[in-house]
Amino acid sequence: MRKRERSEDTRHKIELGGLVIKASLGDEDRAYILGVLLTGNRRKGDARLREQMIKLGREALRQ
């Protein structure tokens, strides 16, 4: 991986970590956080739930 790609990858991971903090999950067990994410990923085919989660996320990002 080139330096630029590594930098982009690092930035992406930092941004994702910031979302964990924004969701007040920074002090949670890593397995719990991963479980929450995996559960959400499994349910992303539910269009109604997906829209609700996007709305909730957008509201949280505005704060």
C-alpha positions as CSV (number, residue, x, y, z in Angstrom):
1,M,0.0,0.0,0.0
2,R,1.4,3.4,-0.9
3,K,1.7,6.2,1.5
4,R,-1.3,8.1,0.1
5,E,-3.5,5.0,0.3
6,R,-2.3,4.4,3.9
7,S,-3.1,8.0,4.8
8,E,-6.6,7.7,3.3
9,D,-7.1,4.4,5.1
10,T,-6.0,6.0,8.4
11,R,-8.3,9.0,7.9
12,H,-11.2,6.7,7.2
13,K,-10.6,4.7,10.3
14,I,-10.3,7.8,12.4
15,E,-13.6,9.1,11.0
16,L,-15.3,5.8,11.8
17,G,-13.9,5.9,15.4
18,G,-15.3,9.4,15.7
19,L,-18.8,8.0,14.9
20,V,-18.4,5.5,17.7
21,I,-17.5,8.4,20.1
22,K,-20.4,10.5,18.7
23,A,-22.8,7.6,19.5
24,S,-21.5,7.6,23.1
25,L,-20.1,4.1,22.6
26,G,-16.4,5.0,23.3
27,D,-16.4,3.3,26.7
28,E,-18.3,0.2,25.6
29,D,-16.7,-3.2,25.1
30,R,-15.4,-3.6,21.6
31,A,-17.3,-6.9,21.1
32,Y,-20.5,-5.0,22.0
33,I,-19.8,-2.3,19.5
34,L,-19.0,-4.8,16.8
35,G,-22.2,-6.7,17.6
36,V,-24.3,-3.6,17.3
37,L,-22.7,-2.9,13.9
38,L,-23.2,-6.5,12.7
39,T,-26.8,-6.4,13.8
40,G,-27.4,-3.2,11.9
41,N,-25.7,-4.6,8.9
42,R,-27.9,-7.7,8.9
43,R,-31.0,-5.6,9.0
44,K,-30.0,-3.0,6.4
45,G,-32.3,-4.8,3.9
46,D,-35.3,-3.5,5.8
47,A,-35.9,-0.3,3.9
48,R,-38.1,1.3,6.6
49,L,-35.6,0.6,9.4
50,R,-32.7,1.8,7.1
51,E,-34.5,5.1,6.5
52,Q,-35.1,5.5,10.3
53,M,-31.5,4.9,11.0
54,I,-30.3,7.3,8.4
55,K,-32.6,10.0,9.8
56,L,-31.4,9.3,13.3
57,G,-27.8,9.5,12.2
58,R,-28.2,12.7,10.3
59,E,-29.8,14.3,13.3
60,A,-27.0,13.2,15.5
61,L,-24.4,14.5,13.0
62,R,-25.9,17.9,13.1
63,Q,-25.4,18.2,16.9
